[in-house]
């Protein structure tokens, strides 16, 4: 990393703390909003999360309209429908509340309220010509980090592909992070989203694009996850654990925003698109296998990961210490109840060529610490298809 130029940019303002969601009307006015489009999903709506926003908006006489037809792996058609609703209703500010699906959609709607055409026109990196309408992102899960990232990951359900729009213009104006909103998250979702946050921090930390600012954030996020993910899963009402996990997710997103990720995420996109595997689950399944593959690309950092997760590395060789990082992460995901394999979701040998080919197109592949071949990606999937067929470290 000597003499390497790097850049860190964070367009999003972050406000964090218990009760932060109650300040929404102030921020709407601060950003010049006169009418709000609230983007969410049916689950958050049923759970009362949207009402926690509409009540203070009504008290302050700020008009709003709700679009809640968001499903997991949000469809590009939802972006078009929500944008049309916002234009028809005269909305000039978007509030997203929910997990990554709702927030990614809200961000895309913000872009399309200002930019012409279809969201498809902006798939890729840095293709958006103008900053969109103001977006306030309010996460109810601790995992995706979508409340401040440059990315919106959307699906074309007919073509069975995921499409990523990446631009600094896609960052929300404000991330309003209230740990109390995550307290009712079920244990299974707490586990899977927590593993997504961990994968963000870990892959950013060991990849070839890492930089001093992002490294510090990755380490801090991993320390908080190591301390609090198990507690958040088994004691959902524990607000300290919820605080730690939401903050860890946020910090992990700050880490990977400028660095991208690695092979877990490269493979997760096609596996999720074709086999409908929840994003946090597929990352949890893949992560130990990818770590094993990547060990020799960054032994020192994998040793540090082992230490962060409580492994004793005294009197061990560097390689032996690095190996312990993999067993630590396997134990963590099993402790929080993630024991599935890719086979449990219908992944078969016949699909691996397609999965590997699509994964190789990901921008996460070039920054991975070890350069993979097509066959390497297939073997990673094979290892993740079985509870006993773990990949052999190099």
Wavefront OBJ file of the C-alpha trace (Angstrom):
o trace
v 0.000 0.000 0.000
v 3.048 2.268 -0.010
v 2.565 5.317 -2.252
v -0.852 4.103 -3.408
v -3.329 6.935 -3.868
v -6.724 6.274 -2.325
v -9.934 8.236 -1.918
v -12.675 8.185 0.676
v -15.999 9.917 0.068
v -19.210 9.794 2.102
v -21.979 12.050 0.759
v -24.525 10.796 3.331
v -25.114 12.513 6.679
v -25.604 9.984 9.497
v -27.788 10.528 12.543
v -27.752 7.590 14.952
v -29.418 6.791 18.255
v -32.483 5.453 20.039
v -35.517 7.522 19.096
v -33.827 9.068 16.054
v -36.804 8.205 13.821
v -38.952 10.696 15.742
v -36.868 13.538 14.313
v -37.988 12.773 10.741
v -40.214 15.875 10.288
v -37.310 18.168 11.177
v -35.106 16.544 8.554
v -37.809 16.589 5.882
v -38.102 20.347 6.306
v -34.330 20.763 6.513
v -33.996 19.048 3.110
v -36.747 21.167 1.593
v -39.378 18.456 1.288
v -43.007 19.515 0.876
v -44.581 16.070 0.330
v -43.045 12.700 1.153
v -43.148 9.357 -0.621
v -42.627 6.607 1.971
v -41.219 3.409 0.445
v -41.499 0.233 2.517
v -42.573 -3.396 2.415
v -45.691 -5.184 3.678
v -43.896 -6.700 6.682
v -42.684 -3.354 8.021
v -46.135 -1.897 7.365
v -47.856 -4.695 9.342
v -45.346 -4.416 12.178
v -46.129 -0.736 12.669
v -42.790 0.573 11.447
v -44.342 2.887 8.865
v -46.812 4.229 11.427
v -43.877 5.280 13.595
v -42.990 7.683 10.777
v -46.413 8.790 9.638
v -47.524 9.785 13.150
v -44.863 12.500 13.605
v -45.303 13.619 9.981
v -49.035 14.066 10.575
v -48.422 15.937 13.813
v -46.217 18.368 11.903
v -48.747 18.560 9.049
v -46.332 17.190 6.458
v -48.283 15.333 3.738
v -47.170 11.910 2.617
v -48.128 8.932 0.445
v -47.077 5.306 1.004
v -45.754 2.802 -1.533
v -45.398 -0.597 0.162
v -45.386 -3.076 -2.730
v -41.751 -4.064 -2.162
v -40.683 -7.703 -2.119
v -37.308 -9.349 -1.382
v -34.881 -8.773 -4.269
v -36.914 -5.737 -5.374
v -38.152 -5.713 -8.944
v -37.174 -2.936 -11.328
v -40.903 -2.631 -11.994
v -41.368 -1.477 -8.397
v -38.997 1.408 -9.056
v -41.071 2.495 -12.052
v -44.370 2.156 -10.175
v -43.148 4.031 -7.085
v -41.622 6.777 -9.236
v -44.891 7.214 -11.113
v -46.809 7.435 -7.826
v -44.385 10.052 -6.497
v -44.708 12.171 -9.638
v -48.502 11.880 -9.723
v -48.763 12.871 -6.063
v -46.232 15.691 -6.312
v -43.716 14.170 -3.883
v -40.313 15.827 -3.802
v -38.609 13.770 -1.066
v -38.361 10.001 -0.587
v -38.193 8.188 2.751
v -37.212 4.516 2.669
v -37.879 2.392 5.750
v -37.080 -1.311 5.998
v -34.309 -3.646 4.945
v -32.096 -3.440 1.894
v -34.928 -4.068 -0.555
v -36.935 -1.040 0.572
v -33.903 1.202 0.879
v -32.437 0.210 -2.497
v -35.802 0.921 -4.121
v -36.179 4.264 -2.353
v -32.727 5.331 -3.523
v -33.505 4.349 -7.104
v -36.807 6.256 -6.991
v -34.925 9.325 -5.787
v -32.686 9.082 -8.848
v -35.577 8.614 -11.253
v -37.485 11.641 -9.941
v -34.739 13.769 -11.493
v -33.033 11.668 -14.179
v -34.716 10.665 -17.421
v -35.368 7.226 -18.858
v -35.509 3.929 -16.964
v -33.441 2.733 -14.021
v -31.988 0.120 -16.404
v -30.197 2.951 -18.190
v -27.993 3.453 -15.151
v -26.956 -0.139 -14.402
v -23.219 -0.203 -13.719
v -20.957 2.277 -12.002
v -21.013 6.075 -12.317
v -23.600 6.235 -15.115
v -26.090 8.511 -13.336
v -25.791 12.048 -14.752
v -27.463 14.050 -11.974
v -28.109 13.896 -8.254
v -31.634 12.698 -7.514
v -34.318 13.987 -5.185
v -33.472 13.959 -1.449
v -33.703 10.506 0.128
v -33.850 9.719 3.846
v -33.009 6.074 4.556
v -34.219 4.476 7.791
v -33.002 0.878 8.275
v -34.987 -1.680 10.271
v -32.393 -4.436 9.825
v -28.705 -4.463 10.724
v -26.985 -5.908 7.690
v -27.182 -4.350 4.244
v -25.780 -0.900 4.951
v -27.941 0.381 2.088
v -28.715 3.491 4.143
v -25.453 5.033 2.946
v -23.957 2.950 0.144
v -23.645 3.969 -3.494
v -25.448 0.783 -4.610
v -29.016 -0.216 -5.380
v -29.322 -3.924 -6.145
v -32.496 -4.637 -8.107
v -33.942 -7.659 -9.896
v -35.318 -8.345 -13.316
v -37.588 -11.189 -12.256
v -38.409 -12.227 -15.827
v -34.770 -12.546 -16.884
v -33.734 -13.907 -13.453
v -30.846 -11.462 -13.129
v -29.842 -8.898 -10.562
v -28.893 -5.409 -11.678
v -26.657 -3.044 -9.694
v -26.755 0.732 -9.964
v -23.723 2.361 -8.370
v -23.117 6.094 -8.071
v -22.323 8.663 -5.381
v -25.561 10.295 -6.554
v -27.346 7.172 -5.301
v -26.297 7.790 -1.694
v -29.140 8.986 0.529
v -29.008 12.554 1.777
v -29.491 11.262 5.332
v -29.210 7.906 7.098
v -31.536 8.069 10.101
v -30.542 5.064 12.210
v -32.684 4.143 15.204
v -31.707 0.878 16.987
v -35.179 0.681 18.556
v -36.614 -0.015 15.097
v -34.582 -3.245 14.915
v -35.693 -4.630 18.290
v -38.614 -6.613 16.857
v -36.546 -8.251 14.118
v -36.944 -12.059 14.343
v -33.941 -14.128 15.412
v -33.510 -15.709 11.993
v -33.378 -12.333 10.244
v -31.116 -10.927 12.931
v -28.732 -13.808 12.248
v -28.761 -13.589 8.461
v -28.495 -9.806 8.260
v -25.744 -9.863 10.882
v -23.748 -12.293 8.765
v -24.235 -9.998 5.779
v -22.746 -7.129 7.781
v -19.847 -9.348 8.835
v -19.198 -10.379 5.239
v -19.118 -6.703 4.237
v -16.553 -5.866 6.912
v -14.411 -8.955 6.394
v -14.287 -8.950 2.601
v -13.486 -5.240 2.515
v -10.728 -5.773 5.107
v -8.830 -8.475 3.222
v -9.361 -7.433 -0.401
v -6.805 -5.741 -2.646
v -8.613 -2.380 -2.700
v -8.520 -1.919 1.066
v -7.189 1.389 2.360
v -6.293 2.803 5.788
v -9.634 4.525 6.409
v -11.750 1.544 5.398
v -9.488 -0.882 7.289
v -10.119 0.862 10.585
v -13.842 0.751 9.973
v -13.743 -2.938 9.049
v -11.907 -3.794 12.257
v -14.331 -1.797 14.411
v -17.352 -3.387 12.720
v -15.962 -6.914 13.195
v -15.228 -6.249 16.876
v -18.802 -5.129 17.485
v -20.234 -8.107 15.584
v -18.006 -10.529 17.496
v -19.242 -8.996 20.752
v -22.936 -8.620 20.022
v -24.334 -10.764 17.174
v -24.958 -13.862 19.299
v -26.650 -11.739 21.986
v -28.822 -9.903 19.456
v -30.027 -13.231 18.056
v -30.978 -14.832 21.378
v -31.979 -11.648 23.240
v -33.753 -9.536 20.662
v -34.908 -7.080 23.308
v -31.315 -6.311 24.327
v -30.976 -2.727 23.087
v -27.218 -2.611 23.659
v -26.746 -5.569 21.316
v -29.175 -4.033 18.825
v -27.272 -0.740 19.050
v -23.975 -2.494 18.402
v -25.288 -4.471 15.439
v -26.921 -1.512 13.691
v -23.797 0.566 14.197
v -21.579 -2.307 13.019
v -23.678 -2.667 9.878
v -23.405 1.069 9.221
v -19.641 1.120 9.761
v -19.125 -1.979 7.599
v -20.982 -0.206 4.788
v -18.683 2.796 5.212
v -15.780 0.366 4.814
v -16.887 -1.380 1.638
v -18.381 1.669 -0.085
v -15.003 2.636 -1.636
v -13.410 -0.846 -1.772
v -16.056 -3.304 -3.006
v -16.038 -6.829 -1.529
v -14.945 -10.317 -2.675
v -15.987 -13.735 -3.904
v -18.778 -14.288 -1.376
v -20.665 -11.374 -2.853
v -19.644 -12.172 -6.420
v -21.259 -15.605 -6.061
v -24.157 -14.425 -3.902
v -25.655 -12.333 -6.686
v -26.270 -15.139 -9.229
v -27.091 -17.683 -6.520
v -29.688 -15.341 -5.076
v -31.125 -14.495 -8.472
v -31.500 -18.080 -9.717
v -32.252 -19.953 -6.492
v -33.947 -17.271 -4.362
v -31.497 -17.720 -1.487
v -31.788 -14.814 0.987
v -28.750 -12.593 0.628
v -27.536 -12.853 4.222
v -27.947 -16.630 4.210
v -26.023 -17.188 0.992
v -23.179 -15.010 2.266
v -23.104 -16.940 5.541
v -22.969 -20.242 3.649
v -20.186 -19.088 1.338
v -18.029 -17.029 3.697
v -16.012 -19.795 5.439
v -15.297 -21.488 2.094
v -14.218 -18.208 0.514
v -12.044 -17.404 3.531
v -10.291 -20.760 3.210
v -9.645 -20.099 -0.475
v -8.340 -16.589 0.264
v -6.098 -17.363 3.255
v -2.784 -17.276 1.409
v -3.667 -13.920 -0.135
v -3.570 -12.126 3.220
v -2.381 -14.378 6.063
v -1.624 -11.483 8.430
v -5.126 -10.087 8.222
v -6.779 -13.465 8.606
v -4.731 -13.931 11.783
v -6.103 -10.583 13.013
v -9.642 -11.752 12.237
v -9.017 -14.874 14.344
v -7.922 -12.667 17.251
v -10.956 -10.379 16.881
v -13.211 -13.421 17.187
v -11.501 -14.661 20.332
v -9.082 -17.275 19.043
v -5.804 -17.849 20.887
v -2.954 -17.475 18.408
v 0.050 -17.394 20.761
v 2.832 -19.816 19.821
v 1.193 -20.643 16.487
v 2.680 -20.142 13.061
v 1.165 -17.390 10.933
v -0.591 -19.962 8.782
v -1.968 -21.860 11.787
v -3.241 -18.633 13.316
v -4.879 -17.582 10.045
v -6.619 -20.971 9.802
v -8.367 -20.257 13.111
v -10.273 -17.371 11.522
v -12.213 -19.867 9.416
v -13.159 -22.096 12.338
v -14.208 -19.006 14.330
v -16.629 -17.893 11.620
v -17.993 -21.423 11.136
v -18.697 -21.599 14.873
v -20.352 -18.167 14.875
v -22.783 -18.965 12.082
v -23.658 -22.316 13.622
v -24.191 -20.703 17.054
v -26.748 -18.330 15.531
v -28.582 -21.127 13.746
v -27.334 -20.857 10.161
v -26.612 -24.463 9.200
v -28.008 -24.553 5.659
v -26.031 -25.498 2.565
v -26.494 -24.433 -1.042
v -28.003 -27.851 -1.727
v -30.813 -27.051 0.687
v -31.882 -24.349 -1.771
v -31.753 -26.592 -4.821
v -28.304 -25.708 -6.161
v -27.007 -28.588 -8.297
v -23.805 -29.480 -10.110
v -25.496 -28.725 -13.419
v -25.987 -25.082 -12.430
v -22.403 -24.372 -11.416
v -21.051 -23.385 -14.827
v -23.779 -20.759 -15.153
v -23.220 -19.480 -11.600
v -19.446 -19.263 -12.045
v -19.752 -17.531 -15.410
v -22.079 -14.870 -14.030
v -19.997 -14.424 -10.876
v -16.846 -13.818 -12.929
v -18.489 -10.683 -14.353
v -18.741 -9.119 -10.881
v -16.557 -6.159 -10.008
v -15.878 -7.935 -6.711
v -13.689 -10.541 -8.441
v -10.730 -8.295 -9.429
v -10.304 -7.016 -5.853
v -10.432 -10.462 -4.222
v -7.111 -11.277 -2.496
v -6.623 -14.436 -4.597
v -7.430 -14.428 -8.313
v -9.962 -17.206 -9.003
v -10.511 -19.292 -12.096
v -13.890 -20.391 -13.382
v -13.215 -23.816 -11.878
v -12.254 -22.268 -8.521
v -15.692 -20.634 -8.293
v -17.380 -23.923 -9.096
v -15.353 -25.653 -6.383
v -16.303 -22.986 -3.849
v -19.951 -23.689 -4.619
v -19.399 -27.447 -4.342
v -17.845 -26.976 -0.916
v -20.819 -24.857 0.143
v -23.263 -27.505 -1.112
v -22.233 -29.975 1.566
v -21.821 -29.839 5.324
v -18.769 -32.087 5.101
v -17.186 -31.205 1.744
v -15.321 -28.123 2.932
v -12.820 -26.662 0.489
v -9.174 -27.459 1.187
v -6.970 -24.498 1.957
v -4.095 -23.872 -0.434
l 1 2 3 4 5 6 7 8 9 10 11 12 13 14 15 16 17 18 19 20 21 22 23 24 25 26 27 28 29 30 31 32 33 34 35 36 37 38 39 40 41 42 43 44 45 46 47 48 49 50 51 52 53 54 55 56 57 58 59 60 61 62 63 64 65 66 67 68 69 70 71 72 73 74 75 76 77 78 79 80 81 82 83 84 85 86 87 88 89 90 91 92 93 94 95 96 97 98 99 100 101 102 103 104 105 106 107 108 109 110 111 112 113 114 115 116 117 118 119 120 121 122 123 124 125 126 127 128 129 130 131 132 133 134 135 136 137 138 139 140 141 142 143 144 145 146 147 148 149 150 151 152 153 154 155 156 157 158 159 160 161 162 163 164 165 166 167 168 169 170 171 172 173 174 175 176 177 178 179 180 181 182 183 184 185 186 187 188 189 190 191 192 193 194 195 196 197 198 199 200 201 202 203 204 205 206 207 208 209 210 211 212 213 214 215 216 217 218 219 220 221 222 223 224 225 226 227 228 229 230 231 232 233 234 235 236 237 238 239 240 241 242 243 244 245 246 247 248 249 250 251 252 253 254 255 256 257 258 259 260 261 262 263 264 265 266 267 268 269 270 271 272 273 274 275 276 277 278 279 280 281 282 283 284 285 286 287 288 289 290 291 292 293 294 295 296 297 298 299 300 301 302 303 304 305 306 307 308 309 310 311 312 313 314 315 316 317 318 319 320 321 322 323 324 325 326 327 328 329 330 331 332 333 334 335 336 337 338 339 340 341 342 343 344 345 346 347 348 349 350 351 352 353 354 355 356 357 358 359 360 361 362 363 364 365 366 367 368 369 370 371 372 373 374 375 376 377 378 379 380 381 382 383 384 385 386 387 388 389 390 391 392 393 394
